[in-house]
Amino acid sequence: MISPSSHDFSVIRPALQSYVDRQILAGVSSAILHGQELLYLDCLGDADIENQIALRPDHLFRVFSNTKLITSMAVLLLMDQGKLRLEDAVDIYLPQLAKRQVLRPGTTDIHDTEPAKSAITIRHLLTHTSGLSYGWLDHGTTIYKAYVEHNVFNAFTPLSHLLDLLEDLPLAFQPGSSWEYSIASDVLARLVEVISGESFDLFIRRHIFVPLAMHDTGFVVPESERERLTAYYSGSDPTNRLKRGLKRRDDAPYPGAYLTPVPRLSGGGGLVSSLPDMLALLRCLMPGGRQLLKPTTIAMMMQNQLPDGMGISFPSVGYLPNKGFGFGGAVILQPGLADPAGSAGEFEWGGIAGTHWWISPRHNIAGVLMAQRQMSFWHPFSFEFKKLAYQCMGIT
């Protein structure tokens, strides 16, 4: 039985402290759950190096793609309410996505397309198999150039405008035929608005944040709370994530980000949150918690939803055949070299700035790790934390 008294977590702090000492991280907050019980919580290093502000549990982090878990939950809440089905063609609700054109394989001409063989479904959007792209991870590709030229990521336009832009752009591949990390979660945020009749921020606040008492999570940090927002840093060498040195990035991802409201309520990466709020979110997906979704829906979102033989991949990482994808995060099908040996079946994801979470339904444990270093998704510090957490709880 896992309990705070039976396991020693003392090895975690010095391991994470080493990344701070080597100036790879400014600071890092971490926590481990066994069911609803908090086994471990620690904050070390600085929230702001220049002003010598020590990191505290109440500090706020740009969680970027952790937002996708919340967006997926919003869609699944609507499903549980009978307002949509996963196999619905999304153009029923978002007509701009009807009658898609698809880039021909290998083409370098954005106009060299063929008709889509099937409609984009809500399931495709939840699993990043719709044919949409992101246009910032795949530098130099035909679809990347088109997304940049059309300014798809303009934070100063609403989600409705995003759909208008996508209407004129082809898909990268036939819906359901491949996996590509994409702007699909922003499309899902707009879907929530259309079906619910509420703005996306209002819907998730009323149906997720208020019930879970997630008072620190939102798209904008109130002026009275700005001192709680951690400083944002990049590494000294983008090609070497373990090279010593940090550079402050107050202008990223754009000047004033998260401090002033913008029209784009990004369901893919727009939220700021805190360690206690992320723990509340994880608890609602574990037995005994304040569950917002039906138990069968929670189980489904944590299961691999990709067809046999389809895995996930990233331009900088390559193909990962040992990982599938559920609704809002990856699923470990078979532990890889960086994964704990006992992590098969784990549901996990993170944000580009080093915020990560994971839930193991098999072991009824979860963990969250929060840092603010640019390009730190699946960084060595996150893998080391998880391995040590499993090790400390005796899970092999």
Buried (B, 14 or more C-beta within 10 A) or exposed (E): EBEEEEBEBEEBBEEBBEBBEEBBBBBBBBBBBBBBBBBBBBBBBBBBBEEEBEBBBBBBBBBBBBBBBBBBBBBBBBBBEEEBEBEBBBBBBBEBBBEBBBBEEEEEEBEBBEEBEEBBBBBBBBBBBBBBBBBBBBEEBBBBBBBEEBEBBBBEBBBEBBBEBBBEBBBBBBBBBBBBBBBBBBBBBBBBBBBBEBBBBEBBBEBBBEBBEBEBBBBBBEEEBEEBBBBBBBBEEEEEBEEEEBEBBEEBBEEEBBBEEBEBBBBBBBBBBBBBBBBBBBBBBBEEBEBBBEEEBBEBBBBBBBEEEBBBBBBEEEEBBBBBBBBBBBBBBEBEEBBBEBBBBBBBBBBBBBBBBBBBBEBBBBBBBBBBBBEBBBBEBBBBBBBBBBBBBEBE
